[in-house]
């Protein structure tokens, strides 16, 4: 999971705002801009080929493009580094 979150961090996308709860199976509104899942992530999870994602607050949401439903949620907060 950490590697996947790291890959998503490398891709700068505009964060989205949702007025709906962030839960698996929730349909994202049609006017929210989605981005294709990066190829490096598809190499790790081939089933996400053709899927999209959005960034909402501290979460990356994997979106099924056909139904616009949230199928996976990743927390994006990086672990604090020790000084």
N, C-alpha and C positions, 0 to 999 in steps of 0.2 A: 504493500500500500504506500509506503514512503517513497518508493521509486516512482510510482504513478503520480503521486502528488507533486514530486519534484519536476517531472516532465510537464505537467500542467502549469507549474509556476514559470517555466521557461517561455510559455506562450502567453503573451500579454493580450488579454481580452477585456472589453468593457464589462464591468459588473452589471448584473440585472437586479431589478427589484420585483419581488412577487408579493401580491396581495393575498395569495393563497398559502396554506400551510406547506412547509417543505417536508414531504413524506413520500415514501415509495408509493407508486401508483397514482399520485396526484397529477392531473393534466396541467401542463404549463400553458398559459394563454398564448394565442396565436401571434400576438404582436410582440412577444419577447424574442429578441434575436438570439439564435443558436449558432454555435460554431462546431465544425466537424471535430470529432475526437482525433487528436494528433496521431500520425502514423506510428510513432514510438510506443504509444499506449496500445494501439491495435496489435502490435507485435506481441505484447504481453497478454492481452485479452482479445483474441481474434473475433470473438462473438460481438465485439463493439464496432466492427467494421460497418461503416454507413451510419453509425449513431452520432448524435450531436451532444454538446454539453453547454452549460452556462455556469457562470460564477455568481453566487448569491451569498453576500456577507462572507463568512468563513467556510463556505461549502462549495464543492464542485458537484454539479448535478448532471448525471448522464441521462440523456433524453432519447426515448424511442422516437425517431422522426415520423413514423407513421401515425402514432397515437398521441404524440407529444407528452407521454407519461414519463415520470421520473422512475428510472429503473435501478439507479445506484446513487449513493450519496457518499462523498468523501469529505472529511474535515480537512481544511487546508492550513490550519495553524501549524507553523513549523515549531519544532521543539526548541526551547531556549538553549543557547549554548553556554557552557560554563566559562567563566572568566578566569 
